[in-house]
Amino acid sequence: MLNIIVFIFMYFCGLVVFSSKRKHLLLMLLSMEFIILSLYVLLFIFLSMYSFEYYFSMMFLVFCVCESVLGLSILVSLIRTHGNDYFFSLNMC
């Protein structure tokens, strides 16, 4: 039961930081990684609770790393073109 409470606390802390720091792309990416880490903790808890194999958690980590690399590449290209990491400096037109 304590593990679920830790997951809920981690998840909502990540959501609060994600919604409050939405101006900077780097802070948004870091808070999204924290949310993904809390989801990984929940996945690991449930897989161990029902004594399943951990292969799905490895696939989850692979997809999370791919998402992280994509976010960092967008951050690098944004900083190279605009000189800052403000999310609202992107022009969608």
FIDOKE-495341 format. One line per field, with one value per atom (N, C-alpha, C): x negated, y, z; residue in three letters; atom name. Coordinates in steps of 0.2 Angstrom, whole numbers, plus 5000, padded with zeros to 4 digits. Example, Ala and Ser with C-alpha at 12.3 -4.5 7.8 and 13.67 -1.06 7.14 Angstrom:
BEGIN
xx: 4934;4938;4934;4936;4932;4936
yy: 4972;4978;4984;4989;4995;5000
zz: 5039;5039;5039;5035;5036;5039
aa: Ala;Ala;Ala;Ser;Ser;Ser
at: N;CA;C;N;CA;C
//
This chain:
BEGIN
xx: 4996;5000;4996;4990;4986;4983;4982;4979;4984;4990;4995;4995;4995;4995;4989;4983;4977;4978;4981;4982;4987;4992;4997;4994;4990;4986;4981;4977;4973;4976;4982;4985;4988;4992;4995;4989;4984;4978;4976;4975;4973;4978;4985;4990;4990;4989;4989;4983;4977;4972;4973;4975;4977;4982;4987;4992;4989;4985;4983;4977;4973;4967;4967;4973;4974;4971;4967;4964;4957;4953;4947;4947;4945;4945;4941;4935;4931;4935;4938;4941;4947;4951;4956;4954;4948;4945;4943;4940;4938;4944;4949;4955;4959;4958;4961;4957;4951;4946;4948;4949;4951;4958;4963;4969;4968;4964;4962;4959;4954;4951;4956;4961;4966;4971;4972;4976;4972;4965;4961;4961;4961;4962;4968;4974;4980;4980;4977;4977;4973;4967;4963;4967;4970;4974;4979;4983;4988;4986;4980;4977;4974;4971;4969;4975;4980;4986;4989;4990;4993;4988;4981;4976;4976;4976;4975;4968;4966;4959;4958;4952;4951;4949;4950;4949;4952;4959;4962;4960;4957;4954;4948;4944;4938;4940;4946;4948;4951;4954;4956;4951;4945;4939;4936;4936;4934;4938;4945;4949;4948;4947;4946;4939;4934;4928;4928;4932;4933;4937;4942;4946;4941;4937;4932;4927;4925;4920;4923;4930;4933;4934;4936;4937;4931;4925;4919;4916;4918;4916;4920;4927;4931;4928;4926;4923;4917;4912;4906;4907;4912;4914;4917;4921;4924;4919;4914;4909;4905;4903;4899;4902;4909;4912;4914;4917;4920;4915;4911;4906;4909;4915;4918;4922;4924;4929;4936;4938;4945;4949;4955;4959;4963;4965;4969;4966;4959;4956;4956;4959;4960;4966;4965;4970;4973;4979;4982;4985;4984;4987;4982
yy: 4994;5000;5006;5006;5012;5013;5008;5009;5013;5011;5015;5022;5024;5031;5034;5031;5034;5036;5031;5032;5038;5038;5044;5051;5051;5057;5059;5054;5056;5058;5055;5056;5064;5065;5072;5077;5076;5081;5082;5077;5078;5082;5081;5084;5092;5093;5100;5104;5101;5104;5105;5100;5101;5106;5107;5112;5119;5120;5126;5129;5125;5127;5126;5128;5126;5131;5136;5141;5138;5135;5132;5125;5123;5117;5112;5114;5109;5107;5112;5110;5105;5107;5102;5095;5094;5088;5084;5088;5085;5083;5086;5084;5078;5078;5072;5066;5067;5061;5059;5063;5062;5058;5060;5057;5050;5049;5042;5038;5041;5037;5034;5039;5036;5031;5031;5026;5020;5020;5014;5011;5015;5012;5008;5011;5008;5001;5002;4996;4990;4992;4987;4985;4989;4986;4981;4983;4978;4972;4972;4966;4962;4965;4961;4958;4962;4960;4953;4953;4947;4942;4943;4939;4937;4942;4942;4943;4942;4943;4951;4953;4960;4962;4958;4960;4966;4967;4973;4979;4979;4985;4987;4982;4984;4987;4984;4988;4995;4996;5002;5007;5005;5009;5011;5006;5007;5013;5013;5018;5024;5024;5030;5034;5030;5033;5036;5032;5035;5042;5042;5049;5054;5052;5057;5060;5055;5057;5062;5061;5065;5072;5072;5078;5082;5079;5083;5085;5082;5084;5090;5090;5096;5102;5101;5106;5109;5105;5107;5111;5109;5113;5119;5119;5126;5131;5128;5133;5135;5131;5133;5138;5138;5142;5149;5148;5154;5157;5153;5155;5155;5152;5151;5144;5142;5137;5138;5144;5146;5142;5139;5135;5139;5145;5150;5154;5153;5156;5152;5146;5142;5145;5145;5148;5142;5141;5135;5136;5142;5144;5141
zz: 5000;5000;5000;5004;5004;4997;4993;4986;4982;4982;4978;4980;4987;4989;4987;4986;4984;4976;4973;4965;4964;4968;4967;4969;4974;4976;4971;4968;4962;4956;4954;4948;4949;4954;4955;4956;4959;4959;4952;4948;4941;4937;4938;4935;4937;4943;4946;4943;4942;4939;4932;4929;4921;4920;4924;4922;4925;4930;4932;4928;4925;4922;4914;4912;4905;4900;4902;4898;4895;4899;4897;4895;4889;4886;4890;4893;4897;4903;4907;4913;4911;4906;4904;4902;4899;4897;4904;4909;4915;4919;4919;4923;4919;4913;4909;4911;4911;4913;4920;4925;4931;4931;4927;4927;4924;4919;4916;4921;4925;4931;4936;4937;4942;4939;4932;4929;4929;4928;4928;4935;4940;4947;4948;4946;4946;4942;4936;4932;4935;4938;4942;4948;4952;4957;4955;4950;4948;4945;4941;4939;4944;4949;4955;4959;4960;4964;4961;4955;4952;4949;4951;4949;4942;4937;4930;4929;4922;4920;4919;4919;4918;4911;4906;4899;4897;4899;4897;4900;4906;4909;4905;4902;4898;4892;4889;4883;4884;4890;4892;4893;4895;4896;4889;4885;4878;4875;4875;4872;4876;4882;4886;4884;4883;4880;4873;4869;4862;4863;4867;4868;4871;4876;4878;4873;4869;4864;4859;4857;4853;4856;4862;4866;4866;4868;4868;4861;4856;4849;4847;4849;4848;4852;4858;4863;4860;4857;4854;4848;4844;4838;4839;4845;4847;4849;4853;4856;4850;4845;4840;4835;4834;4830;4833;4840;4843;4849;4851;4856;4863;4864;4871;4871;4876;4877;4878;4877;4878;4873;4876;4872;4867;4870;4866;4860;4860;4854;4848;4848;4842;4838;4831;4827;4823;4824;4821;4814;4811;4805;4799
aa: Met;Met;Met;Leu;Leu;Leu;Asn;Asn;Asn;Ile;Ile;Ile;Ile;Ile;Ile;Val;Val;Val;Phe;Phe;Phe;Ile;Ile;Ile;Phe;Phe;Phe;Met;Met;Met;Tyr;Tyr;Tyr;Phe;Phe;Phe;Cys;Cys;Cys;Gly;Gly;Gly;Leu;Leu;Leu;Val;Val;Val;Val;Val;Val;Phe;Phe;Phe;Ser;Ser;Ser;Ser;Ser;Ser;Lys;Lys;Lys;Arg;Arg;Arg;Lys;Lys;Lys;His;His;His;Leu;Leu;Leu;Leu;Leu;Leu;Leu;Leu;Leu;Met;Met;Met;Leu;Leu;Leu;Leu;Leu;Leu;Ser;Ser;Ser;Met;Met;Met;Glu;Glu;Glu;Phe;Phe;Phe;Ile;Ile;Ile;Ile;Ile;Ile;Leu;Leu;Leu;Ser;Ser;Ser;Leu;Leu;Leu;Tyr;Tyr;Tyr;Val;Val;Val;Leu;Leu;Leu;Leu;Leu;Leu;Phe;Phe;Phe;Ile;Ile;Ile;Phe;Phe;Phe;Leu;Leu;Leu;Ser;Ser;Ser;Met;Met;Met;Tyr;Tyr;Tyr;Ser;Ser;Ser;Phe;Phe;Phe;Glu;Glu;Glu;Tyr;Tyr;Tyr;Tyr;Tyr;Tyr;Phe;Phe;Phe;Ser;Ser;Ser;Met;Met;Met;Met;Met;Met;Phe;Phe;Phe;Leu;Leu;Leu;Val;Val;Val;Phe;Phe;Phe;Cys;Cys;Cys;Val;Val;Val;Cys;Cys;Cys;Glu;Glu;Glu;Ser;Ser;Ser;Val;Val;Val;Leu;Leu;Leu;Gly;Gly;Gly;Leu;Leu;Leu;Ser;Ser;Ser;Ile;Ile;Ile;Leu;Leu;Leu;Val;Val;Val;Ser;Ser;Ser;Leu;Leu;Leu;Ile;Ile;Ile;Arg;Arg;Arg;Thr;Thr;Thr;His;His;His;Gly;Gly;Gly;Asn;Asn;Asn;Asp;Asp;Asp;Tyr;Tyr;Tyr;Phe;Phe;Phe;Phe;Phe;Phe;Ser;Ser;Ser;Leu;Leu;Leu;Asn;Asn;Asn;Met;Met;Met;Cys;Cys;Cys
at: N;CA;C;N;CA;C;N;CA;C;N;CA;C;N;CA;C;N;CA;C;N;CA;C;N;CA;C;N;CA;C;N;CA;C;N;CA;C;N;CA;C;N;CA;C;N;CA;C;N;CA;C;N;CA;C;N;CA;C;N;CA;C;N;CA;C;N;CA;C;N;CA;C;N;CA;C;N;CA;C;N;CA;C;N;CA;C;N;CA;C;N;CA;C;N;CA;C;N;CA;C;N;CA;C;N;CA;C;N;CA;C;N;CA;C;N;CA;C;N;CA;C;N;CA;C;N;CA;C;N;CA;C;N;CA;C;N;CA;C;N;CA;C;N;CA;C;N;CA;C;N;CA;C;N;CA;C;N;CA;C;N;CA;C;N;CA;C;N;CA;C;N;CA;C;N;CA;C;N;CA;C;N;CA;C;N;CA;C;N;CA;C;N;CA;C;N;CA;C;N;CA;C;N;CA;C;N;CA;C;N;CA;C;N;CA;C;N;CA;C;N;CA;C;N;CA;C;N;CA;C;N;CA;C;N;CA;C;N;CA;C;N;CA;C;N;CA;C;N;CA;C;N;CA;C;N;CA;C;N;CA;C;N;CA;C;N;CA;C;N;CA;C;N;CA;C;N;CA;C;N;CA;C;N;CA;C;N;CA;C;N;CA;C;N;CA;C;N;CA;C;N;CA;C;N;CA;C;N;CA;C;N;CA;C;N;CA;C;N;CA;C;N;CA;C
//
